[in-house]
Structure formats: C-alpha cells, structure tokens
Amino acid sequence: MSSGEKLPCISSPEEFAEMVKAALKSRGEERSLRFEAVRFALIVENESGEPQQLFGLAAMFDEYNTAPESERNSVVERYCSFFLGVNRNSLPETFAEAKDGLMVIIRHRYLYQVMQMRLALEQGITAKSDELPQEQEIPHVVLGDEFAAGLSYDFPDAMIQITGRQLQKWGVSFDEVYKCALENLKKRSDKPLVEAVGGVYISNWQDGYDASRILLTDMIASLPLTGAPVVMMPSAENLVLTGADDVEGLASVLNVIEPMADKPRSMVGVPLVLRGGEWMPLEIAPEHPLYERFRVLRISATARSYADQRGVVAEWLQNIGEPAAVTPYLATQRRDGSVSSCSVWPDGVPCVIPRADSVVFTGDSADSNQEVVACNSWEKVLEVVGGLLKPTPFHPELYRVERFPSTTELAQIGMGVSNLK
C-alpha cells in the first residue's frame, strides 16, 4: 500500500482480517497468521502451530471504517507498525536498564481487566468462581473510579505494557516502578498546558502520554481556574481542563469533547475533578444547565465499556466453569427527551446483568416475543429482589442473578418505568 492510497470501507471481518494479514506480511511478518472470528483477532503461530500472540482487530476495524477514505491507509500503517514494533523490541533484562524508558499510561479501568482476562485466557490460566486472574496480572492503580494508570516501556516505535510477571523478573514492586515512571513523565512535561479559550486549557505534548499528565497534580493545581480543576480526556493523546465553577468553560470543554465521543479509542466519559489532591468523578447536579449533556456522555461511554467487555467476560465465565449470558446495557431516551439506561433480565437463562438506571424483565428467552413482564428503577429492583443479585469483580458493575423473580416479586416490582420511547 502506498501512503497516498485511498482504501474502501470494509464491512466483513473476514475480509478485513485478510487485508491486515497482507499488510503485516508486506511489512516483514514471517510467522503464520490465523484468523479467529470469535475473538476477532489474528493468532500468531510458531513453526509448530502453537499460538504465540494475539493481535486484536476490533478497535482497528472500527477506526478504519469510521476514518475518511484518504486516512484509512494511515490507520493500517499505525496499527501494523505498532504491532511489529512491539515484536522487534524486547524489554531490558534488568530494572536498572529499564528505568529511563518507563512511563505511566492512562486507560479506561475496564480495559485493564479485559487485558488481564485475555492474557490469562491465552496462557490457559483459570480461577475459581467469578474471581479475576491473579497470575499474569496487569498492575495498575484506579483513578476516579472509571480510569486507571498502568505501566509501560516506551520505544521510539512502540509501547509495551508492563505485566506483573515482568515486575517479578526485575525483582521490583509496582510502587517502585510507578514512582520511577512518574518521574520520567515529569521530565517530559516541561512545556505548559495551552490556554485555548478563556479558562480552558489543552495539552500540547502529543507524545501518546498527554492524558497521563493528570497525575502531575501540582502543575494542574497551579492553573488560574474558576473552581477546582476539572479534566476530560478524549483519548490518551489529549486532555482538556477547566474549572468546576466555570459554566462557560465547561460548555467549551463539551464543545470540544462531544464530537470525539464516538471515535474509536475514545476515553470520553465521566469528567474528573481534583479535590484534596485526588481525582474523583465530578457530580453534576440535575439543575445544572449542562447536566443533560454530561449525562449523555456518561451513559454513552458506559454503554461502550459494557459492549467492549461483554465478549471476554462471557469467555472468562465459560472458562471458569460458570457460563452465563452477559446481557446488554442499553441507552434509552425518555418521552421528555432526556436520556437513561436500562439492562435486561431475561427469564430462562443463567445471566449476569449490568447496573443501569432501570431493569427490564422479559419472559422466557425461548419465546421469540420476549414480552416485558416488569420494569422499574434499579433502586426498586434492589428493594424487592436485591438478594438475587450477586456482585462480581468486573467493572463496570456486573451482577450474577440467582434466579428469575417469582410472579409475586414481579408484581411488586411493577411497571414503574414506562416512559421510554
């Protein structure tokens, strides 16, 4: 493919996988590549046919098909170059040798769990009950509930995630490496944030670690903002800041963020506010003039998170011997135009359900009509049948259901939420 070549939209996963295989081969990949439709991934095999590596295609597929025609080649180039760059590079043998290349990287919290489960599945590691895998864990620290900071090693053409096994090999703790990575981040952050419009600041490092700068709280706290610092991160390469009491600034942030919300690799979702030196979710009161706009972003981001994790959670539950359907989290619109979310609790099938504003109970899954037999708020459902919901360690929250509610319980739940379109 030439750099100026315009590539078509590809709707078939199989066709897309073949194109990526050809792109990797043309760039020097000599190992066998096998497409696995269930995981939507290329499996890299050694000479004996044993799987060595997994190249997930879902994010690349989405970004490719939503990019302008003239930019699709660069999407292929970036993902393939990154994948091959990881394979061309190997981590230093000792922590002393690795120190200068260590960095902190911010991702959605659920992505660390997904990576952890995928890595364990590839290695044949299992667990008991709904426990997440411990061996081969991807170490990270949670930020503001929805995000997490992990460790990476930075190469000129690639970034390699640091696993718990790698820390053991180096003989160091997560805290020790995290401290070192944070110091490296500070050294790379001599440029200031840029004031885009009055009271709104944006990052300008463009090195793949812009979002990680939220960890440099002293720098952020020194900004002349109206109210506590509020941050949103469209992606790992961008961060936007304003003050919690600056309504115009928050509106300007939304104007920047909203068009980026549905882009692949988007980190748009819950805004974080810095209070007492710690990042926490920003609570927007219902009477706030921007309440509904922030709510739309939060619900759409939560829907993406649940959708992204559904497949691997289902595979993990199957792997540990407790198979269950992972029911969808649905964004809905009320009759008054406001947005809400609901999860589905079907009869006749073992399942785990996401936490949502409301729960819809449907008849036997074997019935093609799937009649709604009850629907009410999450709080009302907990009041009536909270004992049937078993928390799991997954994030966003998923609950394993013990059984379907009885006729009496369904009557008590009722149809309290009926104003959905």
C-alpha positions in Angstrom: 0.0 0.0 0.0 1.3 3.4 -0.9 0.9 6.2 1.6 -1.4 8.1 -0.7 -3.6 5.1 -1.5 -7.4 5.5 -0.7 -8.8 2.4 0.8 -12.5 1.3 0.8 -14.8 0.7 3.8 -14.8 -3.0 4.7 -17.9 -4.5 6.4 -16.7 -8.1 6.5 -14.5 -9.0 9.5 -13.0 -11.9 7.5 -12.1 -9.6 4.5 -10.6 -7.1 6.9 -8.5 -9.7 8.6 -7.2 -10.8 5.2 -6.2 -7.2 4.4 -4.4 -6.9 7.7 -2.6 -10.2 7.2 -1.4 -9.0 3.8 -0.3 -5.7 5.3 1.7 -7.4 8.1 3.3 -9.8 5.6 4.3 -6.9 3.3 6.0 -5.3 6.3 8.1 -8.3 7.2 6.0 -10.5 9.4 7.1 -14.1 8.7 5.2 -16.1 11.2 1.9 -17.9 10.4 -1.2 -15.8 10.9 -4.6 -17.4 11.6 -7.9 -15.5 11.8 -10.1 -16.4 14.8 -13.6 -15.0 14.3 -14.9 -15.5 17.9 -12.2 -13.1 19.3 -12.0 -11.1 16.0 -8.2 -11.4 16.2 -5.2 -12.7 14.3 -3.5 -15.5 16.1 0.3 -15.6 15.5 1.6 -19.2 15.5 5.1 -20.5 15.7 6.5 -23.2 13.4 4.8 -25.9 15.4 1.4 -24.3 15.0 1.3 -23.2 18.7 -0.3 -19.8 19.4 2.4 -17.2 20.4 0.5 -13.9 20.3 -2.9 -12.4 19.7 -3.5 -9.3 17.5 -7.0 -8.0 18.3 -8.7 -6.3 15.3 -11.9 -4.8 16.8 -10.5 -1.3 17.6 -8.6 -1.2 14.4 -11.7 -2.3 12.4 -13.8 0.4 14.0 -11.3 3.2 13.5 -10.6 2.1 9.9 -14.2 2.2 8.9 -15.0 5.5 10.6 -11.9 7.3 9.2 -12.2 9.3 6.0 -11.2 7.3 2.9 -7.9 9.2 2.5 -6.9 8.4 6.1 -7.6 4.6 6.2 -4.1 3.7 5.0 -2.6 5.6 7.9 -4.8 3.6 10.3 -3.5 0.4 8.9 0.1 1.7 9.0 -0.2 2.8 12.6 -1.6 -0.4 14.0 0.7 -2.7 12.0 3.7 -0.6 12.7 2.9 -0.7 16.4 2.3 -4.5 16.4 5.6 -5.1 14.6 7.4 -2.6 16.7 6.4 -4.5 19.8 7.8 -7.7 18.3 11.0 -6.0 17.1 11.7 -4.7 20.6 12.3 -6.6 23.8 12.2 -5.3 27.4 15.6 -4.7 29.2 16.8 -7.5 31.3 17.1 -5.5 34.5 15.2 -2.7 36.2 18.3 -0.6 36.2 18.5 -0.8 32.4 14.8 -0.1 32.1 14.5 2.9 34.3 14.8 5.7 31.7 12.1 4.2 29.4 9.4 3.6 31.9 6.2 5.6 31.6 2.7 5.8 33.1 -0.2 5.3 30.8 -3.9 6.1 31.4 -6.7 3.9 30.1 -10.3 3.1 31.0 -10.3 1.0 34.1 -12.3 -1.8 32.4 -9.6 -2.1 29.7 -7.1 -3.3 32.3 -9.5 -6.0 33.4 -10.1 -7.0 29.7 -6.3 -7.2 29.1 -5.9 -9.2 32.3 -8.5 -11.8 31.3 -7.3 -12.0 27.7 -3.8 -12.6 28.8 -4.9 -15.3 31.3 -7.1 -17.0 28.6 -4.1 -17.1 26.2 -2.0 -18.6 28.9 -4.6 -21.2 29.9 -4.9 -19.7 33.4 -8.2 -20.3 35.3 -9.7 -19.1 38.5 -12.4 -20.1 41.0 -15.9 -18.7 40.8 -16.1 -15.1 39.5 -12.5 -14.2 40.6 -10.3 -12.4 38.2 -7.0 -14.0 37.3 -4.2 -13.1 39.7 -1.2 -14.6 37.8 0.0 -12.5 34.9 -2.0 -9.6 36.3 -1.7 -6.2 34.6 -0.7 -4.0 37.6 -2.5 -0.6 37.8 -3.9 1.9 40.2 -7.5 3.1 39.9 -8.1 6.8 39.2 -11.5 8.5 39.8 -13.3 5.1 39.6 -13.5 5.0 35.8 -9.9 5.2 34.8 -6.6 3.5 35.8 -2.9 4.2 35.5 -0.6 1.3 34.4 3.0 1.0 33.5 4.6 0.9 30.0 8.0 0.8 28.5 8.4 3.4 25.7 10.2 2.6 22.5 10.5 5.0 19.6 8.1 3.0 17.5 6.1 1.1 20.1 4.9 0.8 23.7 5.0 -2.4 25.7 2.6 -2.9 28.7 4.4 -4.0 31.9 2.9 -7.1 33.5 3.1 -8.4 37.0 5.4 -11.2 35.7 7.8 -8.6 34.3 8.0 -6.9 37.7 8.8 -10.2 39.3 11.5 -10.8 36.8 13.0 -7.4 37.6 12.6 -8.1 41.3 10.8 -4.8 42.0 7.4 -3.7 43.3 4.7 -1.9 41.3 5.1 1.2 43.6 8.8 1.4 42.9 8.4 1.2 39.2 5.4 3.6 39.3 7.4 6.2 41.1 10.2 5.9 38.5 7.7 6.2 35.6 6.1 9.2 37.2 9.5 11.0 37.4 10.1 10.2 33.7 6.7 11.7 32.9 7.6 14.9 34.8 10.9 15.2 32.9 8.9 15.1 29.6 6.4 17.7 30.7 8.4 20.9 30.7 6.0 22.5 28.2 3.0 24.2 29.8 -0.6 23.5 29.1 -2.0 25.8 26.4 -5.0 28.1 27.2 -7.3 27.5 24.2 -10.0 29.9 25.2 -10.6 31.8 28.4 -10.3 29.4 31.4 -9.9 26.3 29.2 -6.5 24.6 28.9 -5.5 21.8 26.5 -2.4 19.6 26.3 0.2 20.0 23.6 2.7 17.3 24.1 1.4 14.9 21.5 3.6 12.0 22.6 0.9 9.4 23.5 1.0 10.3 27.2 -1.0 13.6 27.3 -3.8 12.1 29.4 -1.1 10.8 31.8 -0.4 14.4 32.8 -3.4 14.4 35.1 -1.1 12.7 37.5 1.0 15.9 37.7 -1.4 17.4 40.1 0.9 20.2 41.3 1.1 21.5 37.7 -2.7 21.3 37.3 -3.5 22.8 40.7 -1.4 25.9 39.8 -3.6 26.9 36.9 -5.8 30.0 37.3 -9.1 28.2 37.1 -12.6 29.2 38.5 -13.2 26.4 41.0 -11.5 23.0 41.4 -9.7 21.6 38.3 -12.0 19.5 36.0 -10.5 17.3 33.4 -11.8 15.3 30.4 -9.6 13.0 28.3 -10.8 12.5 24.7 -8.0 9.9 24.3 -4.6 9.0 25.6 -3.2 11.8 23.3 -5.5 14.6 24.6 -6.6 16.3 27.8 -8.8 19.3 28.3 -9.1 21.3 31.6 -11.3 24.0 33.1 -12.7 25.0 36.5 -15.7 23.3 38.2 -17.4 26.6 38.7 -16.8 27.9 35.2 -20.0 27.2 33.3 -18.8 28.8 30.1 -15.5 26.8 30.4 -17.4 23.6 31.0 -19.6 24.3 27.9 -16.4 25.0 25.9 -15.0 21.6 27.0 -18.1 19.9 26.0 -18.0 21.5 22.6 -14.5 20.0 22.1 -15.3 16.6 23.6 -18.7 15.8 22.2 -17.6 15.3 18.6 -14.9 12.9 19.8 -17.2 10.8 22.0 -17.9 8.1 19.4 -14.5 7.9 17.8 -12.6 4.6 18.2 -10.2 4.5 21.2 -12.3 7.4 22.8 -11.8 7.9 26.5 -14.7 10.4 26.7 -17.0 9.7 29.6 -17.1 10.9 33.2 -15.3 14.2 34.0 -12.9 14.1 36.9 -12.4 16.8 39.5 -9.3 17.4 41.6 -10.2 17.7 45.3 -7.7 17.4 48.1 -5.0 16.2 45.7 -7.1 13.3 44.5 -9.1 12.8 41.3 -12.8 11.8 41.7 -15.8 11.7 39.4 -17.4 15.1 39.0 -21.0 15.1 40.3 -23.2 17.3 38.1 -26.5 18.4 39.9 -29.7 17.8 37.9 -30.4 21.6 38.0 -27.0 22.4 36.4 -27.5 23.9 32.9 -25.1 21.3 31.4 -26.5 18.3 33.3 -28.1 16.5 30.4 -25.1 17.0 28.1 -22.8 15.4 30.6 -25.3 12.6 31.3 -25.4 11.7 27.6 -21.6 11.4 27.5 -21.5 9.3 30.7 -24.2 6.9 29.5 -22.8 6.5 26.0 -19.3 5.9 27.5 -20.7 3.3 29.9 -22.5 1.6 27.0 -19.3 1.3 25.1 -17.5 -0.1 28.1 -20.1 -2.8 28.7 -20.1 -3.6 25.0 -16.3 -3.9 24.8 -16.1 -6.2 27.8 -19.1 -8.5 27.1 -17.3 -11.0 24.8 -14.3 -11.5 27.0 -16.4 -11.7 30.2 -18.6 -14.3 28.7 -15.5 -16.3 27.6 -14.0 -15.9 31.1 -17.1 -17.2 32.8 -17.2 -20.1 30.4 -13.5 -20.7 31.1 -14.0 -20.9 34.9 -17.0 -23.3 34.5 -19.8 -20.9 35.4 -21.1 -19.9 31.9 -23.7 -17.1 31.8 -25.1 -14.8 29.2 -23.9 -11.2 29.6 -27.0 -9.1 28.9 -26.7 -5.7 27.2 -26.7 -2.2 28.7 -29.0 -0.1 26.6 -29.0 3.7 26.3 -32.6 4.8 26.0 -34.5 8.1 25.5 -37.5 9.1 27.7 -40.6 10.7 26.3 -39.4 14.0 27.6 -36.2 13.8 25.5 -33.9 13.0 28.5 -31.6 10.0 28.4 -31.4 7.0 30.6 -30.1 3.5 30.7 -31.5 0.0 31.2 -30.4 -3.5 31.5 -32.3 -6.7 30.5 -33.0 -9.5 33.0 -34.4 -12.4 30.9 -36.2 -15.5 32.2 -34.9 -19.0 31.4 -31.2 -18.3 31.1 -28.2 -18.0 33.6 -27.0 -14.4 33.2 -25.1 -11.5 34.6 -26.6 -8.1 34.2 -25.0 -4.6 34.1 -26.0 -1.9 36.6 -28.3 0.7 34.9 -30.9 3.3 35.8 -33.6 0.7 35.3 -34.1 -3.0 34.7 -36.4 -4.6 32.1 -37.6 -8.1 32.9 -38.5 -10.2 29.9 -40.3 -13.5 29.5 -38.7 -16.9 28.7 -35.7 -16.4 26.4 -37.0 -19.4 24.3 -40.1 -17.2 23.4 -39.4 -15.2 20.3 -41.7 -12.4 21.6 -39.7 -11.7 24.7 -42.6 -9.9 26.4 -41.7 -7.3 29.0 -43.2 -8.5 32.3 -41.9 -5.9 34.7 -39.7 -2.7 34.5 -38.6 -0.4 37.2 -35.7 1.6 38.6 -32.5 -0.1 39.9 -33.3 1.1 43.4 -36.8 -0.5 43.3 -35.4 -3.8 42.0 -32.8 -3.9 44.8 -35.6 -3.2 47.3 -37.7 -6.2 46.1 -35.1 -8.8 44.9 -31.8 -7.4 45.9 -30.9 -10.8 47.4 -31.0 -12.3 43.9 -28.1 -10.1 42.7 -24.6 -11.4 43.4 -21.9 -8.7 42.9 -18.9 -9.8 40.6 -15.4 -8.2 40.5 -16.0 -6.8 37.0 -16.0 -3.1 36.1 -18.3 -1.5 35.1 -20.5 -3.3 37.6 -22.0 -6.7 36.6 -24.3 -8.8 38.8 -24.9 -12.5 38.6 -28.6 -13.3 39.1 -29.5 -16.3 41.2 -32.9 -16.9 39.6 -35.7 -15.1 37.8 -38.1 -13.2 40.1 -41.4 -15.0 41.1 -44.8 -13.8 39.9 -45.3 -12.1 43.2 -41.9 -10.4 43.1 -42.6 -9.2 39.5 -45.9 -7.7 40.7 -44.1 -5.9 43.5 -41.5 -4.6 41.0 -44.3 -3.5 38.7 -44.0 -1.2 35.7 -42.7 1.9 37.4 -40.6 2.9 34.4 -42.8 3.2 31.4 -41.9 6.5 29.8 -39.2 5.1 27.5 -39.5 5.6 23.7 
